[in-house]
Amino acid sequence: MTIKKRDRKLSPANLEIMKVVWEKGDVTINDVVEAINAKRKNKLRRTTVQVQMNRLEDYGWLKHSKQGRTYVYSAVVEKHKTRREILEDIKNRVFGGSRAELIKCLIEDADVTPEEIKELRALLKKI
């Protein structure tokens, strides 16, 4: 039996697969290949995606059930939790643990729309 390595970080390719799974819920490998290739110029082969999904399952990010002869995959880890972990990692590695510096960088270096500013103000009032 494979040892789960849930603390394993998602590579960009793995994150691309996870985004499809989070968006669609239960998926087959073909569903993921189709969704990814719809957004890409350089198409991925089914076997490439299959290998990545098997690894994601070994690492504890995905699980599967069998429906007939088809494997149906679903996320083990929630999108929200993963986003938080990635941001926490960036905050610690890049901004010395400072949330304020991270947020300041996001706001100063981007074209923030008036609607986004409204959302941020509302969030700050709530906090």
C-alpha contacts under 8 A as a table, 3 or more apart, distances in Angstrom:
res1	aa1	res2	aa2	distance
2	T	58	D	6.24
3	I	58	D	7.06
3	I	59	Y	7.71
4	K	58	D	5.74
4	K	59	Y	4.93
4	K	60	G	5.32
5	K	8	R	5.60
5	K	58	D	7.18
5	K	59	Y	4.46
5	K	60	G	6.26
6	R	59	Y	5.20
6	R	60	G	5.06
6	R	61	W	6.76
7	D	59	Y	7.91
8	R	59	Y	6.60
10	L	13	A	7.82
10	L	14	N	5.50
10	L	15	L	5.68
11	S	14	N	5.07
11	S	15	L	6.06
12	P	15	L	5.06
12	P	16	E	6.18
13	A	16	E	5.11
13	A	17	I	6.56
13	A	52	Q	7.96
14	N	17	I	5.16
14	N	18	M	6.19
14	N	52	Q	6.66
14	N	53	M	7.82
14	N	56	L	7.21
15	L	18	M	4.92
15	L	19	K	6.07
16	E	19	K	5.29
16	E	20	V	6.72
16	E	36	I	7.49
17	I	20	V	5.30
17	I	21	V	6.44
17	I	32	V	6.69
17	I	36	I	7.54
17	I	49	V	7.94
17	I	53	M	7.61
18	M	21	V	4.97
18	M	22	W	6.02
18	M	75	A	7.44
19	K	22	W	5.14
19	K	23	E	6.05
19	K	79	K	7.88
20	V	23	E	5.10
20	V	24	K	6.00
20	V	32	V	6.28
20	V	35	A	6.90
20	V	36	I	7.57
21	V	24	K	5.29
21	V	25	G	5.30
21	V	26	D	6.73
21	V	27	V	6.41
21	V	32	V	7.40
21	V	73	Y	7.76
21	V	74	S	6.39
21	V	75	A	6.42
22	W	25	G	5.48
22	W	74	S	8.00
22	W	75	A	6.70
22	W	78	E	7.64
22	W	79	K	6.39
24	K	27	V	6.73
25	G	74	S	6.07
25	G	75	A	7.43
26	D	72	V	6.13
26	D	73	Y	5.53
26	D	74	S	4.87
26	D	75	A	7.97
27	V	30	N	7.96
27	V	31	D	5.77
27	V	32	V	6.82
27	V	72	V	5.36
27	V	73	Y	5.22
27	V	74	S	6.56
28	T	31	D	5.11
28	T	32	V	6.57
28	T	70	T	7.33
28	T	71	Y	6.17
28	T	72	V	4.85
28	T	73	Y	6.04
29	I	32	V	5.19
29	I	33	V	6.21
29	I	46	R	7.30
29	I	49	V	6.99
29	I	50	Q	6.25
29	I	53	M	7.80
29	I	71	Y	7.76
29	I	72	V	7.74
29	I	73	Y	7.86
30	N	33	V	5.03
30	N	34	E	6.03
30	N	46	R	7.06
31	D	34	E	5.23
31	D	35	A	6.18
32	V	35	A	5.15
32	V	36	I	6.05
32	V	49	V	7.63
33	V	36	I	5.31
33	V	37	N	5.91
33	V	44	L	6.96
33	V	45	R	7.47
33	V	46	R	6.15
33	V	49	V	6.58
34	E	37	N	5.29
34	E	38	A	6.06
35	A	38	A	5.30
35	A	39	K	7.04
36	I	39	K	5.59
36	I	40	R	6.52
36	I	44	L	7.78
37	N	40	R	4.96
37	N	41	K	7.47
37	N	42	N	7.64
37	N	43	K	5.20
37	N	44	L	6.41
40	R	43	K	5.96
44	L	48	T	6.59
44	L	49	V	7.12
45	R	48	T	5.31
45	R	49	V	6.68
46	R	49	V	5.27
46	R	50	Q	6.07
47	T	50	Q	4.87
47	T	51	V	6.13
48	T	51	V	5.34
48	T	52	Q	6.39
49	V	52	Q	5.09
49	V	53	M	6.08
50	Q	53	M	5.11
50	Q	54	N	6.14
51	V	54	N	5.14
51	V	55	R	6.28
52	Q	55	R	5.06
52	Q	56	L	6.15
53	M	56	L	4.90
53	M	57	E	6.19
53	M	62	L	7.45
54	N	57	E	5.07
54	N	58	D	6.25
55	R	58	D	4.89
55	R	59	Y	6.10
56	L	59	Y	5.05
56	L	60	G	6.25
56	L	61	W	5.19
56	L	62	L	5.65
57	E	60	G	5.08
57	E	61	W	5.58
57	E	62	L	4.41
57	E	63	K	5.55
57	E	64	H	7.87
58	D	61	W	7.67
58	D	62	L	7.90
59	Y	62	L	7.84
60	G	63	K	7.32
60	G	76	V	6.83
60	G	77	V	7.99
61	W	75	A	6.07
61	W	76	V	5.22
61	W	77	V	5.69
62	L	73	Y	6.47
62	L	74	S	5.66
62	L	75	A	4.63
62	L	76	V	5.12
62	L	77	V	7.50
63	K	73	Y	5.59
63	K	74	S	5.61
63	K	75	A	6.45
63	K	76	V	6.34
64	H	71	Y	6.06
64	H	72	V	5.28
64	H	73	Y	4.23
64	H	74	S	6.25
65	S	71	Y	5.71
65	S	72	V	5.34
65	S	73	Y	6.59
66	K	69	R	6.59
66	K	70	T	5.67
66	K	71	Y	4.62
66	K	72	V	6.09
67	Q	70	T	5.22
67	Q	71	Y	6.23
67	Q	72	V	6.86
75	A	78	E	6.83
77	V	81	K	7.00
77	V	82	T	7.00
78	E	81	K	5.33
78	E	82	T	6.35
79	K	82	T	5.15
79	K	83	R	6.15
80	H	83	R	5.22
80	H	84	R	6.24
81	K	84	R	5.15
81	K	85	E	6.23
82	T	85	E	5.06
82	T	86	I	6.17
83	R	86	I	5.19
83	R	87	L	6.15
84	R	87	L	5.19
84	R	88	E	5.99
85	E	88	E	5.01
85	E	89	D	6.16
86	I	89	D	5.12
86	I	90	I	6.29
87	L	90	I	5.03
87	L	91	K	5.93
88	E	91	K	5.01
88	E	92	N	6.17
89	D	92	N	5.26
89	D	93	R	6.01
90	I	93	R	5.20
90	I	94	V	5.46
90	I	95	F	7.12
91	K	94	V	5.65
91	K	95	F	4.97
91	K	96	G	6.51
91	K	97	G	5.13
91	K	98	S	6.29
91	K	99	R	6.45
91	K	102	L	6.16
92	N	95	F	5.73
92	N	96	G	4.95
92	N	97	G	4.05
92	N	98	S	7.22
93	R	96	G	6.04
93	R	97	G	7.24
94	V	97	G	7.82
95	F	98	S	5.53
95	F	99	R	7.65
95	F	101	E	6.15
95	F	102	L	6.15
98	S	101	E	5.34
98	S	102	L	6.46
99	R	102	L	5.09
99	R	103	I	6.15
100	A	103	I	5.20
100	A	104	K	5.91
101	E	104	K	4.98
101	E	105	C	6.04
102	L	105	C	5.23
102	L	106	L	6.33
103	I	106	L	5.06
103	I	107	I	6.18
104	K	107	I	5.22
104	K	108	E	5.87
105	C	108	E	5.29
105	C	109	D	5.85
106	L	109	D	5.72
106	L	110	A	6.29
107	I	110	A	5.62
107	I	111	D	7.70
107	I	112	V	6.61
112	V	116	E	6.16
112	V	117	I	6.71
113	T	116	E	5.16
113	T	117	I	6.34
114	P	117	I	5.02
114	P	118	K	6.25
115	E	118	K	5.05
115	E	119	E	6.33
116	E	119	E	4.96
116	E	120	L	6.14
117	I	120	L	5.03
117	I	121	R	6.12
118	K	121	R	5.16
118	K	122	A	6.21
119	E	122	A	5.15
119	E	123	L	6.16
120	L	123	L	4.99
120	L	124	L	6.13
121	R	124	L	5.10
121	R	125	K	6.21
122	A	125	K	5.17
122	A	126	K	6.20
123	L	126	K	5.04
123	L	127	I	6.26
124	L	127	I	5.10
